[in-house]
Amino acid sequence: MAKKRRNTRSRNRRKRSPKAYNTSGLSKASRGRYIEAIEDYDKAIQLKPDYAEAYYNRGVSNIHLEEFDDAIEDFDQVIELNPENANAYVERGYSKNMISEEAAAMEDCNTAIHLKPDLSEAYHVRSDVHFDLDDYASAIEDLDEAIRLRPDHAELYYKRGFVKGHTKDYEAAIADFDEAIRLDPTNDAAHHMRDIAIEALEEDAPIVIGPDPANLLGAGDTPLEIDEFMRLDDEEIEAHEADIEAANEAIRSNPEDIEAYYERAVAQNHLASFEAAISDFDKTIGQKPEFAEAYSGRAYAKDKLGHTEAAIADYDEAIRLKPDYSEAYFNRGLIKAGLHQYETAMADFDDAIRLNPEFAVAYFTRGFITSTLVEEPNKDNIEQYEAALADYENAIRFEPDFLPAYFGRIETNAMLGREDAAHAAVEDMLQLQSHLAEIVNMAKAAGIFDIGEMEDMEDIAGIFGMEDAEDIEDIDTNLIEIIDTEEEE
């Protein structure tokens, strides 16, 4: 007679151990399920009140939930149980700094460094404390040491470049951003800050830290390109080069062909030949001063060359000549947003949408600025988050393949704690299989997850947390069974 198979999934077969609950918590935390992870750590601690590792792991999950006071209490317990745990001092110092207890945070970092002088993260966190105290020199010194200990950590170079930007040492900042990009080419933040530092170096102007929507969107007389997210492919480049050659031929045949100069200028804008574009727009406007689109195209080129005031003046003229020119309102709004003139920028986006109710990129940009500038969700600003969500929804409605809007919708729902809506938004985005590579690259750039070398939709969905709920329970149950069995043996 065959031996009856044992039901290895019975949850009541044996009492779970503290280690099993702790490991189950780690499994859930690795998938971003921090609240459920904390429930497991609670159970581990109930069974073993002196379980330092569970307190530590619960503290880390509380940090992810931005429950810094609770995190501090957890690390207090770890340190009481093990006063030599340098990592606990670092995490407690980080948590204290996040609630503006800089002196206490500094003391914890100092203790961690005393206990473990080669702990790079201690110098990293202490540099944050120095930065928040406006002590940039000390922040840079700590980052120097952190980098010496971890020379392959791109984030440290980015952070040091960021601090150097505040000291107006733009050349050194650029060098750090370069190194961050070399170590992590997908680090869009480093690319963005490097561009800002280069502009600041050229203009001897203060570096602007913060949202810069003016760098998000396109070229030409209409905002059709999304520079920071999409690049011209070979076919598009060839098409613009062909437009230039056709315009050259037309101009050779008729040097007074104003439309040819205009078409060549637009193509030059797309290929980032801004000075040549301005020259052609000048010729166009000289012969046809009422040509609103030429002012708009010239404004774009001037803005790209850093001549923002002149660019705004050209957009003003384009709008005067063509009051229903929605693209000109939109592009002028981008420049104002880049100058942190958000109130007038938003007015321009409102006008752009009023004049063109299907203007997807304008909806996205208005939602992006709204969600970027608003504080953490609270009862007084929910309407702003709802407005941003509505704008992302409209952007997707009118341009279903517009990936940035999907990311905006996911992030905003996540900020509001609407986990089901965020997951549903992920599922919607994952339907865009033709854009899988862009989804992966943008997710990596946004720091959503460490995607590694995922190749198919199933893997991507899994990393995004879209596993079947039953499968998740099976994973956690099996882990507990394995650990309990090991402990019994």
Beta strands, then each sheet from edge to edge (+ up, - down):
end
